[in-house]
Amino acid sequence: MLKILSFISLFIWMHSPSALTNLANDAVSQTIDRFHLAAANANYDEYFKLFAEDAVFLGTDGNERWTKEEFKAYVNPHFSKGKGWLYQSTQRNISLVKGTDIAFFDELLFNNYYGECRGSGVLIKVDSQWKILQYNLSIPVPNDISANIVGLIQKTNKAPK
């Protein structure tokens, strides 16, 4: 009888809204972790397996907006030489869109070259697997130096007109 009650309690807990949210958050987080690990290991197949077919990647430069196929062409020469990139998540927030198979996230990252970065994006569940629909990599600029940074960008004539 105790085993049956334990099973029923476990079943009820696993199907409670908070437990389902925790499981979904864990699955989303694991997908993002696998994404970063595949990039660090220059694992082309694993990396792009984690993208939805209609995914978009936004890089740190304002001109870097790639479809999945465009991004594959950019990444392939690097990964084929064994050169990946390591971004370590130091803080992550995940939000699920209630009643959908959509999640969005933001995370602070550390990279040896860029220092502190921010990744954000949207994931969608496809065939029971979370896939990255959009990923946006940016470099947060502290407010107290933003005017200087804006001035440098304007000097390069890359600022939108």
Contacts in CASP RR format, 6 or more apart in sequence:
PFRMAT RR
TARGET T0000
AUTHOR 0000-0000-0000
METHOD contacts of the structure
MODEL  1
MLKILSFISLFIWMHSPSALTNLANDAVSQTIDRFHLAAANANYDEYFKL
FAEDAVFLGTDGNERWTKEEFKAYVNPHFSKGKGWLYQSTQRNISLVKGT
DIAFFDELLFNNYYGECRGSGVLIKVDSQWKILQYNLSIPVPNDISANIV
GLIQKTNKAPK
13 19 0 8 1.000
14 20 0 8 1.000
14 23 0 8 1.000
21 96 0 8 1.000
24 96 0 8 1.000
24 103 0 8 1.000
25 94 0 8 1.000
25 96 0 8 1.000
25 103 0 8 1.000
27 130 0 8 1.000
28 94 0 8 1.000
28 96 0 8 1.000
28 103 0 8 1.000
28 105 0 8 1.000
28 123 0 8 1.000
28 130 0 8 1.000
29 92 0 8 1.000
29 94 0 8 1.000
31 50 0 8 1.000
31 123 0 8 1.000
31 129 0 8 1.000
31 130 0 8 1.000
31 131 0 8 1.000
31 132 0 8 1.000
32 89 0 8 1.000
32 92 0 8 1.000
32 105 0 8 1.000
32 107 0 8 1.000
32 123 0 8 1.000
32 132 0 8 1.000
33 89 0 8 1.000
34 46 0 8 1.000
34 50 0 8 1.000
35 47 0 8 1.000
35 50 0 8 1.000
35 132 0 8 1.000
35 135 0 8 1.000
36 86 0 8 1.000
36 87 0 8 1.000
36 88 0 8 1.000
36 89 0 8 1.000
37 43 0 8 1.000
37 46 0 8 1.000
38 46 0 8 1.000
38 47 0 8 1.000
38 50 0 8 1.000
39 47 0 8 1.000
39 84 0 8 1.000
39 85 0 8 1.000
39 86 0 8 1.000
39 87 0 8 1.000
40 84 0 8 1.000
40 85 0 8 1.000
40 86 0 8 1.000
40 87 0 8 1.000
41 84 0 8 1.000
42 78 0 8 1.000
42 79 0 8 1.000
42 81 0 8 1.000
42 82 0 8 1.000
42 83 0 8 1.000
42 84 0 8 1.000
43 79 0 8 1.000
44 72 0 8 1.000
44 75 0 8 1.000
44 76 0 8 1.000
44 79 0 8 1.000
44 80 0 8 1.000
47 75 0 8 1.000
47 79 0 8 1.000
48 68 0 8 1.000
48 72 0 8 1.000
48 75 0 8 1.000
50 131 0 8 1.000
50 132 0 8 1.000
51 57 0 8 1.000
51 68 0 8 1.000
51 71 0 8 1.000
51 131 0 8 1.000
51 132 0 8 1.000
52 68 0 8 1.000
52 124 0 8 1.000
52 126 0 8 1.000
52 131 0 8 1.000
52 132 0 8 1.000
52 133 0 8 1.000
53 68 0 8 1.000
54 67 0 8 1.000
54 68 0 8 1.000
54 133 0 8 1.000
55 67 0 8 1.000
55 68 0 8 1.000
55 71 0 8 1.000
55 131 0 8 1.000
55 132 0 8 1.000
55 133 0 8 1.000
55 134 0 8 1.000
55 135 0 8 1.000
56 65 0 8 1.000
56 66 0 8 1.000
56 67 0 8 1.000
56 68 0 8 1.000
56 133 0 8 1.000
56 134 0 8 1.000
56 135 0 8 1.000
57 64 0 8 1.000
57 65 0 8 1.000
57 66 0 8 1.000
57 68 0 8 1.000
57 71 0 8 1.000
57 134 0 8 1.000
57 135 0 8 1.000
57 137 0 8 1.000
58 64 0 8 1.000
58 65 0 8 1.000
58 66 0 8 1.000
58 134 0 8 1.000
58 135 0 8 1.000
58 136 0 8 1.000
58 137 0 8 1.000
58 138 0 8 1.000
59 65 0 8 1.000
59 66 0 8 1.000
59 136 0 8 1.000
59 137 0 8 1.000
59 138 0 8 1.000
60 114 0 8 1.000
60 117 0 8 1.000
60 137 0 8 1.000
60 138 0 8 1.000
60 139 0 8 1.000
62 158 0 8 1.000
66 74 0 8 1.000
78 84 0 8 1.000
78 85 0 8 1.000
85 111 0 8 1.000
86 111 0 8 1.000
86 112 0 8 1.000
87 109 0 8 1.000
87 110 0 8 1.000
87 111 0 8 1.000
87 117 0 8 1.000
87 119 0 8 1.000
87 137 0 8 1.000
88 109 0 8 1.000
88 110 0 8 1.000
88 111 0 8 1.000
89 107 0 8 1.000
89 108 0 8 1.000
89 109 0 8 1.000
90 107 0 8 1.000
90 108 0 8 1.000
90 109 0 8 1.000
90 110 0 8 1.000
91 107 0 8 1.000
91 108 0 8 1.000
92 105 0 8 1.000
92 106 0 8 1.000
92 107 0 8 1.000
92 108 0 8 1.000
93 105 0 8 1.000
93 106 0 8 1.000
93 107 0 8 1.000
94 103 0 8 1.000
94 104 0 8 1.000
94 105 0 8 1.000
95 103 0 8 1.000
95 104 0 8 1.000
95 105 0 8 1.000
96 102 0 8 1.000
96 103 0 8 1.000
97 103 0 8 1.000
97 104 0 8 1.000
101 124 0 8 1.000
101 125 0 8 1.000
102 122 0 8 1.000
102 123 0 8 1.000
102 124 0 8 1.000
102 125 0 8 1.000
102 133 0 8 1.000
103 122 0 8 1.000
103 123 0 8 1.000
103 124 0 8 1.000
103 130 0 8 1.000
104 120 0 8 1.000
104 121 0 8 1.000
104 122 0 8 1.000
104 123 0 8 1.000
105 119 0 8 1.000
105 120 0 8 1.000
105 121 0 8 1.000
105 123 0 8 1.000
106 118 0 8 1.000
106 119 0 8 1.000
106 120 0 8 1.000
106 121 0 8 1.000
107 118 0 8 1.000
107 119 0 8 1.000
107 120 0 8 1.000
108 116 0 8 1.000
108 117 0 8 1.000
108 118 0 8 1.000
108 119 0 8 1.000
108 140 0 8 1.000
109 116 0 8 1.000
109 117 0 8 1.000
109 118 0 8 1.000
109 119 0 8 1.000
109 137 0 8 1.000
110 116 0 8 1.000
110 117 0 8 1.000
111 117 0 8 1.000
114 139 0 8 1.000
116 139 0 8 1.000
116 140 0 8 1.000
117 137 0 8 1.000
117 138 0 8 1.000
117 139 0 8 1.000
117 140 0 8 1.000
118 137 0 8 1.000
118 138 0 8 1.000
118 139 0 8 1.000
118 140 0 8 1.000
119 135 0 8 1.000
119 136 0 8 1.000
119 137 0 8 1.000
119 138 0 8 1.000
120 135 0 8 1.000
120 136 0 8 1.000
120 138 0 8 1.000
121 132 0 8 1.000
121 133 0 8 1.000
121 134 0 8 1.000
121 135 0 8 1.000
121 136 0 8 1.000
122 132 0 8 1.000
122 133 0 8 1.000
122 134 0 8 1.000
123 130 0 8 1.000
123 131 0 8 1.000
123 132 0 8 1.000
123 133 0 8 1.000
124 130 0 8 1.000
124 131 0 8 1.000
124 133 0 8 1.000
125 131 0 8 1.000
141 149 0 8 1.000
150 159 0 8 1.000
153 159 0 8 1.000
END
